[in-house]
Amino acid sequence: MWRSLFLALGAYTALLGVEALALEKAIIKKPIEGKPRQYTEEDLVPPAWAPWSLMGTGAVVVLYSFTIPRRARG
């Protein structure tokens, strides 16, 4: 179970880093309370260090997941 958990977290982190590398900015829309169908927009710009740090951390966690021994069934 731990092996699959770390593999999933590492893959997710690495893919998030790839996405941050390809993404220039994301626009997040938040609804305004009391006003239906009206939104405020907020720009989310990833810092320059984020893509490489996320991809590197994700790769290390994926490699770590392969070193966790499988549960012995007996």
C-alpha positions as CSV (number, residue, x, y, z in Angstrom):
1,M,0.0,0.0,0.0
2,W,2.8,2.5,0.9
3,R,4.5,1.7,-2.4
4,S,1.5,2.6,-4.5
5,L,0.8,5.7,-2.4
6,F,4.4,7.1,-2.9
7,L,4.3,6.1,-6.6
8,A,1.0,8.0,-7.1
9,L,2.2,11.1,-5.1
10,G,5.5,11.2,-7.0
11,A,3.8,10.8,-10.4
12,Y,1.3,13.6,-9.5
13,T,4.1,15.9,-8.4
14,A,6.2,15.3,-11.5
15,L,3.2,15.9,-13.8
16,L,2.3,19.1,-11.9
17,G,5.8,20.3,-12.6
18,V,5.5,19.5,-16.3
19,E,2.2,21.4,-16.3
20,A,3.8,24.4,-14.5
21,L,6.6,24.4,-17.1
22,A,4.1,24.6,-20.0
23,L,1.8,27.1,-18.2
24,E,2.5,30.8,-18.4
25,K,-0.4,31.8,-16.1
26,A,-3.7,30.5,-14.9
27,I,-6.8,32.6,-14.5
28,I,-9.0,31.5,-11.5
29,K,-12.6,32.6,-11.4
30,K,-14.2,33.0,-8.0
31,P,-17.9,33.7,-7.7
32,I,-19.0,37.0,-6.0
33,E,-21.3,36.4,-3.1
34,G,-24.8,37.8,-3.5
35,K,-24.4,38.3,-7.2
36,P,-25.3,35.2,-9.3
37,R,-23.2,34.5,-12.4
38,Q,-20.6,37.2,-11.7
39,Y,-17.0,36.3,-11.0
40,T,-13.8,38.0,-10.0
41,E,-10.7,36.8,-11.8
42,E,-7.3,36.2,-10.2
43,D,-4.1,35.4,-12.0
44,L,-1.9,32.6,-10.8
45,V,1.7,32.8,-12.1
46,P,4.0,29.9,-11.1
47,P,7.4,31.1,-9.9
48,A,10.5,30.2,-12.1
49,W,11.7,27.6,-9.7
50,A,8.5,25.7,-9.4
51,P,8.5,23.5,-12.5
52,W,12.0,22.1,-12.0
53,S,11.6,21.6,-8.3
54,L,8.3,19.8,-8.7
55,M,9.6,17.5,-11.5
56,G,12.8,16.7,-9.5
57,T,11.0,16.0,-6.3
58,G,8.4,13.9,-8.1
59,A,11.2,11.9,-9.8
60,V,12.9,11.2,-6.5
61,V,9.7,10.1,-4.8
62,V,8.9,7.8,-7.8
63,L,12.4,6.2,-7.5
64,Y,12.0,5.9,-3.8
65,S,8.7,4.1,-4.3
66,F,10.5,1.4,-6.2
67,T,12.9,0.7,-3.3
68,I,10.0,0.0,-0.8
69,P,9.8,-3.7,-0.5
70,R,6.6,-5.5,-1.5
71,R,4.5,-6.9,1.4
72,A,5.4,-10.6,1.9
73,R,2.4,-12.8,1.8
74,G,2.6,-15.9,3.9
